[in-house]
Amino acid sequence: MDTVPVAGPIILFDAECILCSANAQFVLSHDGKKRFRLASMQGEVGSALYRRFGIDPANPDSIIVVDGEHMLRDSDAVLSIYAGLGWPWKVLSVFRLIPRFIRDPLYLLIARNRYRLFGKRDSCWLPSAEYRDRLL
């Protein structure tokens, strides 16, 4: 897939990870402005975006947020999502005051152990019909 939609921020997540899917559901239900779209790393769009930024979609260790040609990963991606949801979730942006060299190792510890800590689905999570237009 050469052409990937680039308008607006796209959250790439692991649809087999229970924690990641729960976070995707949270974003969809709390994103009143419908700012974010989501793509699973297992899907065509998600895999293409991971590859575009040099990440193996079969073995990613991070959530990423893509906005046009810009990409955020690790704790920066998570904090940008909550900032984009508006109040009261935007208050979590205060964690950006913690240096990335402290935030990212903690994030990566959880991300790399996500299946063991939270479980793995047998099949990819799909949103309810009301949110399908926001899943790429």
Helices and strands as residue ranges (DSSP letters): E 10-13, H 18-30, E 37-40, H 44-52, E 64-67, E 70-73, H 74-84, G 89-97, H 100-112, H 114-118, G 129-134
